[in-house]
Amino acid sequence: MDVAIQEVVRPASIAEALATLARADARPIAGGTDLMVQLRDGRRHAACLVDLGRLGLDGVRRDGDAVEIGAATTMDAIAGDAAVRDWFPALASAAGQVGGWPIQCRATLGGNLANGSPAADTAGPLLIAGAGVIVVAAGGRRRVPIAEFFLGPGRTALRQGELIAAVRLPLAETAAGRRVVERFVKVGPRREQVISVASLAGRAVVGRDGALEQVRIALGSVAPTPVRATAAERALSGRRPDAVARRDAARAVQGDIAPIDDVRAPARYRRIVVAVLLDRFLREVERG
Ligand SMILES: Cc1cc2nc3c(=O)[nH]c(=O)nc-3n(C[C@H](O)[C@H](O)[C@H](O)COP(=O)(O)OP(=O)(O)OC[C@H]3O[C@@H](n4cnc5c(N)ncnc54)[C@H](O)[C@@H]3O)c2cc1C
């Protein structure tokens, strides 16, 4: 294994971690499920790894009108957390579908986002939740809306030396008599241990008359970054998700995506899969 790591440091405070990360050859490591593979393959380089395991960045907590999930919280912990399951079922579902269970016990939320993959499974659920990424740096902390976090394949709004501390998800109160349907679904070449060919996270608020009062759709693996399907959302707004609306949405969603051919699937297949995932989600919303 050709990993030119010379040093692994385990800081006990965020200040100490940030001081080490000021070095240009230092890189944070959480679960290592992305980074170790990339170092081995020569896709990333680091002489110094800064282990985030002792910084207390793990755990889920209710904070006023939001739920805050520490960056070092594992997928297994997220998938099993009662508050996440209750309030953000798409996120719980996505976390429970990352790799397989051994990966979920190592892989963290912060690592999934910082890696910057268009296929990051937690990104879609965070997009439909309107989450904010809490970033810390030597100069202080800032909040980056998740919609502005992903810049391109492997590129994020994180600057050199910055860390994700947590992700903050606002709690959305639902008016009486409304129904909320929230789902995460993905398609891959097999059931486990694969990166998605396409994924969809959807959240629909359905009024008493069955019309969509609010609908949010996010897609993974079909554009240079995870994306909100705003054209499809517009096509559905205020309508019942019946066959006509579903057909309009399937057409509109093609304008939201820019898939590529790669080793996992051709672009044309991804376009078909997205339309199928959207149709399935909307049928479920219609059924109630
Ligand atoms: C077999 C296998 C299957 C997989 N299946 C899936 C899947 O189905 N879906 C999916 O989305 N992913 C999948 N992955 C990818 C990976 O498991 C996830 O992206 C995981 O969440 C990465 O988290 P980590 O803690 O292991 O990150 P690491 O590998 O430790 O780090 C990843 C990157 O993020 C940086 N980083 C980590 N934490 C922080 C932080 N707090 N602040 C700033 N930067 C940070 C690191 O420097 C590195 O660049 C799979 C990987 C493997 C090996």
The ligand as a MOL file (V3000), in Angstrom:
LIG
                    3D

  0  0  0     0  0            999 V3000
M  V30 BEGIN CTAB
M  V30 COUNTS 53 58 0 0 0
M  V30 BEGIN ATOM
M  V30 1 C -17.2140 -0.3580 0.4600 0
M  V30 2 C -17.6840 1.0800 0.5250 0
M  V30 3 C -19.0110 1.3750 0.2700 0
M  V30 4 C -19.4740 2.6890 0.3100 0
M  V30 5 N -20.7970 2.9220 0.0740 0
M  V30 6 C -21.2510 4.1980 0.1230 0
M  V30 7 C -22.6330 4.4610 -0.1080 0
M  V30 8 O -23.4450 3.5670 -0.3440 0
M  V30 9 N -23.0380 5.7580 -0.0620 0
M  V30 10 C -22.1820 6.7940 0.2000 0
M  V30 11 O -22.6200 7.9400 0.2390 0
M  V30 12 N -20.8710 6.5560 0.4350 0
M  V30 13 C -20.3790 5.2950 0.4050 0
M  V30 14 N -19.0540 5.0470 0.6330 0
M  V30 15 C -18.1570 6.1750 0.8860 0
M  V30 16 C -17.8720 6.4900 2.3830 0
M  V30 17 O -18.1110 5.3740 3.2150 0
M  V30 18 C -18.7250 7.6730 2.8800 0
M  V30 19 O -18.5470 8.7990 2.0490 0
M  V30 20 C -18.3870 8.0440 4.3450 0
M  V30 21 O -19.4600 8.7490 4.9030 0
M  V30 22 C -17.1050 8.8480 4.5080 0
M  V30 23 O -16.9560 9.1260 5.8980 0
M  V30 24 P -15.5970 8.8460 6.6670 0
M  V30 25 O -15.8080 9.2410 8.0770 0
M  V30 26 O -15.1220 7.4570 6.4390 0
M  V30 27 O -14.6430 9.8800 5.9180 0
M  V30 28 P -13.0640 9.8560 5.7600 0
M  V30 29 O -12.6750 8.8130 4.7840 0
M  V30 30 O -12.3960 9.8650 7.0850 0
M  V30 31 O -12.8720 11.3090 5.1000 0
M  V30 32 C -13.4090 11.6220 3.8340 0
M  V30 33 C -12.9750 13.0410 3.4590 0
M  V30 34 O -13.5730 13.9800 4.3020 0
M  V30 35 C -12.5900 14.7170 5.0490 0
M  V30 36 N -13.1870 14.8850 6.3640 0
M  V30 37 C -13.6550 13.9070 7.1830 0
M  V30 38 N -14.2770 14.4500 8.2440 0
M  V30 39 C -14.1810 15.7960 8.0910 0
M  V30 40 C -14.6490 16.9060 8.8630 0
M  V30 41 N -15.3470 16.7650 10.0180 0
M  V30 42 N -14.3550 18.1430 8.4130 0
M  V30 43 C -13.6750 18.3320 7.2550 0
M  V30 44 N -13.2250 17.3260 6.4930 0
M  V30 45 C -13.4840 16.0660 6.9050 0
M  V30 46 C -11.3230 13.9100 4.9500 0
M  V30 47 O -10.1620 14.7160 5.0200 0
M  V30 48 C -11.4780 13.2700 3.5910 0
M  V30 49 O -11.1010 14.1830 2.5720 0
M  V30 50 C -18.5610 3.7350 0.6080 0
M  V30 51 C -17.2130 3.4450 0.8690 0
M  V30 52 C -16.7750 2.1460 0.8310 0
M  V30 53 C -15.3260 1.8490 1.1190 0
M  V30 END ATOM
M  V30 BEGIN BOND
M  V30 1 1 1 2
M  V30 2 1 2 3
M  V30 3 2 2 52
M  V30 4 2 3 4
M  V30 5 1 4 5
M  V30 6 1 4 50
M  V30 7 2 5 6
M  V30 8 1 6 7
M  V30 9 1 6 13
M  V30 10 2 7 8
M  V30 11 1 7 9
M  V30 12 1 9 10
M  V30 13 2 10 11
M  V30 14 1 10 12
M  V30 15 2 12 13
M  V30 16 1 13 14
M  V30 17 1 14 15
M  V30 18 1 14 50
M  V30 19 1 15 16
M  V30 20 1 16 17
M  V30 21 1 16 18
M  V30 22 1 18 19
M  V30 23 1 18 20
M  V30 24 1 20 21
M  V30 25 1 20 22
M  V30 26 1 22 23
M  V30 27 1 23 24
M  V30 28 2 24 25
M  V30 29 1 24 26
M  V30 30 1 24 27
M  V30 31 1 27 28
M  V30 32 2 28 29
M  V30 33 1 28 30
M  V30 34 1 28 31
M  V30 35 1 31 32
M  V30 36 1 32 33
M  V30 37 1 33 34
M  V30 38 1 33 48
M  V30 39 1 34 35
M  V30 40 1 35 36
M  V30 41 1 35 46
M  V30 42 1 36 37
M  V30 43 1 36 45
M  V30 44 2 37 38
M  V30 45 1 38 39
M  V30 46 1 39 40
M  V30 47 2 39 45
M  V30 48 1 40 41
M  V30 49 2 40 42
M  V30 50 1 42 43
M  V30 51 2 43 44
M  V30 52 1 44 45
M  V30 53 1 46 47
M  V30 54 1 46 48
M  V30 55 1 48 49
M  V30 56 2 50 51
M  V30 57 1 51 52
M  V30 58 1 52 53
M  V30 END BOND
M  V30 END CTAB
M  END
